[in-house]
Amino acid sequence: MSCEHLICANCAGPVVEGRCPACRASRARVHHHGLGGLSPLLIAAVLLIVLGCTLALSHLYGA
């Protein structure tokens, strides 16, 4: 879902601009993010990098 076309009932402004606390809360609810506000894509990239480093180290040390 996108908040591009939503209009806030509190301030009558576009929700995407986040003019008032109600807009910001609605925008945050629509665009819920992963752990600690990080995007799921960023979390997946970090996990892949950690996995790659782990595999490289296990290959290097022959474990």
N, C-alpha and C positions, 0 to 999 in steps of 0.2 A: 504494500500500500504506500502511496505517496501523499505528502501533505502540500504539494504544489498548488492545488486548486481549492484547498480548504480555507474557509473564512472564519475567523474567530468571532464568537458571539459576544465576547467581552469587549474587544476594542475595534471590531469590524475591519481588522487588517488581515492580510494574508498570514496564515499560520507559519509558513516557511520563513517569514521575516522575524518571528519571535518578539514582537513588540511589547507584550505584557507577560506576566507570569503564567497566565492560562495558555497563551500561545506556546511558550517554552515548554510547559509540561506536556501539552498535546504533541508537540514536535518530538520530544524525547520518547513519548510512549509509542509513537508511530515508527520512529527510527531507533528501536531498541538495539543495543549493541551487545557484544559478547562480554567477556571477563574484563572488568575494570574500564569499560568504555572502549576497549580495543575491538577492531573489526574482526570477524571470524576469519577473513582472508589473511590478516596479519598473524593471527594466532597459528593458523595452519602453516604459514611460511616459516615461522620460528620453530615449530615442531619438526618440520622437514629439515631445517638446518641442523638442529640438535641431533636428529637421527643420522644425518650424513656425517657429522663429526664423530658420533659414537661408532659408526661403522668403520670410518677411516682409522680411528684410534685402535679399534679391536684388530683390524687388519695389520696395522703397523706393529703392534706389540704381540701379535700371534696368539691372542687369547682364545 
